[in-house]
């Protein structure tokens, strides 16, 4: 039998992996207000902070999103 190592997502992620986790570029990630943890010389993103950021994003169809769409549509003569 072969040796099986457990597969898991590390809690602390370097920028390239954190960007991939969120589905954004590293440049976009660095522009977001997400804190980094310091571990020696490394600056790492906590997966819990990434999850909290993603969970706080507006949901399509919510009242806020609809208000923005209607405001923009009104300015361009396409009010709903």
N, C-alpha and C positions, 0 to 999 in steps of 0.2 A: 504494500500500500504506500502511496505517495504522501508526503508530508503536506498538510493543508494549513495555510496561514489564513487567519480571519481577514475578511474583506470589510473595511469600514471607511467612512469618510472622516478624515482627521478634523478635529474641532477647530484648530488654528490653521489658516491657509495663507500661503504667500499670494501676492497680488495676481499673478497669472491664473492661479487656481480659483481664487475668489471671484475674479472677473468671469471665468468660465462658469462657475457655480451660479452667478446671477444672470448670466447670458448677456453680458455687456463687455465692451472693450476695456483694457486696462486704463486707458485715458479717461473714459467715462467713470470707471470705478474710483479713480483718484480724485475726480471732481465731486464725488458724492460726499455727504457728511456722515461717513461711517468711520468710527474710531478704529485705530490699530492697536494691537497689544505689542509690547516690547518683550522679546525673549532673547537676551544677549544682544547680538548685533542685528538680529532679525526684527522686522516689522511685519506682523501677521494680523490677518483679519479673523475675528471670531465668527464662526458659523452662526452662532446665536444672534449676533448683531446683523449679519447678512439676512437671516431669516426675518428678524424684526423689521428691517428696512423694507424688504419685499412685501411683508404683510401690511405695512402702513401705506403702500401705494394705493391710489384710487382704483376702484373697480369700474370697469366699463359699464355704463348704464346707471351708475349712481347719480344722485341728485347734483353733486358738484360737477361731474363730467357733463351731464345734460345741460346744466346752466352755461358752461363754457361753450358747448356746441351751439346752443341757441343764441348766445351773445355774438359769436363769430358769424353765424348764419344771418343774424339780423343786420349786421354791418355790411354784408354782401348781398342783401336782398333775398335771402333764402330762408327766412324764419320758418320754423316748424310750427 
